[in-house]
């Protein structure tokens, strides 16, 4: 892939980003935006899912081995805990978004296991797949938060 040179204004030198790489601020901004949406519009399930995701992200930042294309076993353990939370939410919820969150989280687990079973999978493909599944889980939580009914709406039902 061709790389793009980005020169921040007032900063000497350049930072090289590949054409397919998102800026580093996109993920934390999306995560915090969905967490804020869950707090402001979501109910207990959405808040729990967003809080669990935020905690898992923080723990993954500690467990992740940078510059390594090996299996991220610590991140796998954290992802398994998060999968348990989403499956629990899906089993007790009347809404569909927890099933999608659990399904995308399961795909993240399968990606870890696929990389462990077949070392021919490149580290780039492994990490990229993990990022894609994470965005999709976040999308499911965001959808659930946006479409959550407020307690006032529930009280008005006959």
ABEGO torsion letter per residue (X at the ends): XBBBBBBBBGBBEBBBBBAABBBAAAAAAAAAAAAAAAAAABBAAAAAAAAAAAAAAAAAAAABBBGBABBBAAAAAAAAAAAAAAAAAAAABABAAAAAAAAAAAAAAAAAAAAAABAABBAAAAAAAAAAAAAAAAAAAAAAAAABBBAAAAAABX
